[in-house]
Amino acid sequence: MIAKALSIAGSDPSGGAGIQADLKTFSALGVYGMSAVTALTAQNTQGVQAVHLSPADFVAAQITSVLSDVETHAIKIGMIATAGIASAVADALGAFDTGPVVLDPVMIAKGGASLLDPDAVGALRDALLPKAALVTPNLPEAAALLSMPVATTRADMEAQAARLLQLGPEWVLLKGGHLEGPDSPDLLTNGQAQFWLESPRVETRNTHGTGCTLSAACAAELAKSADMSDAVRAAKAYVTGAIAGADQLDVGSGHGPTHHFHALW
């Protein structure tokens, strides 16, 4: 039986982020992917030009349609956009016994466009964080969730990860790519165990969708029954390879996508 994962996120027509990145990641890692679309975007490698939101009740209907029919081993939540959609997703998931939930609190696109209403931050924090087996914020997203300044040191990251755990997720993967320096350190912790996941920075401008891809890879590995630390380590290795292979692609004139199928072609 193949592992199956559901992505609840926005669509990226250029294929580098969102639902499209998630489905590519699931496929590359041997997981059957499904999707519930929270928003349609007009975007490319240069930025987001327009957003058309799905009605909250229709997002819930998509989730219910899938989960009432297909055994699902993991859930990835990406772009939520509004408080209403956050609440609808939480209610829809609450009606089913799903696999672990990976929450990527998407707030700002690579080009700087806002992807989450300011009043939706509280709904995401209150309705969805307590459902998450793993939450995967970058440093600005963690700061927004906590109403704190952006972390600038590893000590700051440890303190903010501890604060995030108090909001209800089982594990936090705090991504340190915004820190200065030659490495990109991520912190994985559940309050008892703590792991620093290190990787060198890859010099490329083609990093569109890296956050989506990492959270989707974590969900894929969890769907295959990996334990949390093994799942996250495997996901980070996969994304590092995808970034390293990004310059093999020639997609767009801005921040191009990572190479989701770097191990295959």
N, C-alpha and C positions, 0 to 999 in steps of 0.2 A: 504494500500500500504506500502510495506516495504521500509525503507530508504536504499539507495545504495551509496557505496563509492568505489572509484578507488585508488589503491595504485600504484605509479610509483616508482619502487625501484629495488634493486638487490635481487638475490635469495640466500638463505642460506640453503644448503642441510641438515644441521643438525637440522633445524627447529626452532632455537631459535630467529633469527633476520630476518631482511629484509622482503621480500614478505610473507614468511611463517608466521612470527610473526604478520604481519599486518592482514592477512586473519584470523588468529586465533582470534585476538583482535576484528575485525569486527564481527565475528560470536558470540563470547562470549557476545558482547554488543547488539546483535539483529539487526545487519546491514548486508545486502547482500554485499559481497566483490568481487571486480574485480581487475585485475592486469595488468600492463604493465612492462615487465622485462627489466631493463637497463643493467644488467650484470649477468652472471653466475659466482658463486664463488665456489671454492673448499675450504671449511672451516668446522671446527668442534669446539668443546668447547675449544680447545687448541690454535686456531688461524686460520689465512687465509693462505692457501698454494698456491693458484693460482686464477687469475681473468680472465675471458673471456668476453669482452665487446660486447654488442649488437650494431650493426651499428646505428648511430644516426637516419637515415631515417627510420629504422625498428622500433625504439622506437616510433617515431612519427606515424608510420602506426598503431601500436598497440593502441595508445591513440585515434587516429581518428576512428578506427574500433569500439571501445567501445562507445565513446561519440556520434558518429553518429547514434547509434542504441538504447542506453540505457540511460534513464534519470538518471543523476548522481547528488547526493545531496552534495557530498564533495569529495575533492581530497587530498590525502596525497602524498607528494613527499619526497623520501628518498635518497638513493645512486644515485648520478648523474654521478660521475666518471670523465667526461671530459667536456670541454667547448662546444664541438660540441653537446653533448647530452643535455646540459643545454639549448642551443639555440633552439634545435629541440623541446624540451618539451615546452618551452615558446611559440614558434610559433604554435604548435599543440593546446595548451590550448587556445590560443588567438582566435581560429576559433570557439569556442563554449561558450555558456553561462552556465558555470558549477556552482556548489555550491562553498562554501568557500574552499580556498586552504590552507592546512597546510604544511609548509616547514620545514623539519628536515634536517639541513645542515650537512649530514653525511660526516665526513672527515677521521676519524681514527677508526678502529675496536677495540674491547675490548682488543685484544691481542697486539695491537700496529701497525698493518698493515695499510698503507695509502690506503684510498678508494676514494680519490679525487686528481686528478692531480693538482700540484701547480698553473698552468696557468688557471685552471678551477674555482679558487676561485673568480676571478673577474667576470667571466661570470655568476656564480651562484648569486653573489651580484647584478649584473646589470640587468640580464634578469629575474631572478625568485623572488628575494626579493620584487620587487614592485607588484608582482601578489599575494603575500601571505596575507591572512587574519590573519594568525598567523605563526610566525617563532619560532622554539623551540631549540636554540643552548644551548649546555653546555658551561662552561666557556672557555675552550680552543678553541672551535669553534667560539665563539663570538670574542675572541681576534684575531683569524685569519681573520675573516671577516672585522674587524676594523683596522687591523695592529697595535694592541696595546698589552701591556703586559696582561697576564691572571689576571683577577680580584681576589683579595684575601680578600676583605671585602664586606659587604653589600653596603657600599657607592660606592665602585667601580662598583658593579653590577648595581646600579641605574644609574650611569653615562654612563655605556656601553649600557644599555637598551635604554636610551635616544638617544645615537648615532645610534643604530640600527634602531630606528624608523625613523630617518632622511633618511634612505636608502629606505623607501617606504612601509614596511609592516604595516598593520593596528594595530596589536598587537604583542608584544614580550613576550614570556615565556622564561626567562633566568634561566636555571637550575643550582642550586647552590650546586650540589652534590660534587664538587671538593673542596668546602670550608672545613676547618678543624672544628671539633666540633661534638657534639652528634646528631645534627639535620641536615636535608637536606632541606634548604630553597630555594624555587623557587620564582622568581619575575615575576608577570604578570602585564603588563602595556600597555596602548595605548597613554600615554602622558598626559591624563586628569585624568583617574582613575588608581590607583595602588593598587595591592594586594600582600601581602606576603603569600605564601602557605607553611605551615610548616608541616613537618612530621619527626618522629624520624628515625634515621638510623636503618636498619635491618641488623643484623650480619649474613651475608651469602656470600659465594663466587659465588653464582648462580645468576648472574646479567646480563648474556648475553642477549642482545636485549632490554634492558630497555628503551633506547631512542627511538627505533623503536616503541615499544609497547605504550609508552606515546603519541607520535605524532599520531599514528593510533587511539588511544582511543579518543584523542581530535577531530580527523576527524569524528569518529563514532558519538560522541555526537553532533557535529555540524550538521551532516547529519540528525539527529533526531530533528533538529530545536532548540536545546538548545542555549541560548545566550552565549557569549564567556566566561564570568566568571563562569557560571554554568557548561559549557562544560569542562573547564580546571579543575575545582575542582573535578568533577566526574571522569575525566580521571586520575587525580593524585591519587584519592582514589582507583581506580581500579588497578593502577600499584603498589601502596603500598601493596595492598592485594596479587597481583601476586608475588611480591618479598617475602612477608612474607610466602607464600605457596611454595616457590621454593624448599625448602629442602625436601618436600614431594616427589619430583621427583628424579630419579636417572639416569641422562643422561650425559654420558661422564665423563672424568676425569679432565677437566679443569674448566672454568667458564661455569657452566650449565645454562639452560634457566630459565626464570621465569615461574610461573604456570598460563598460560593464562586462564585456566578454573577452577581457584581456587574456584569460587562460585558455580560450577556445579558438580565437582567430585574431 
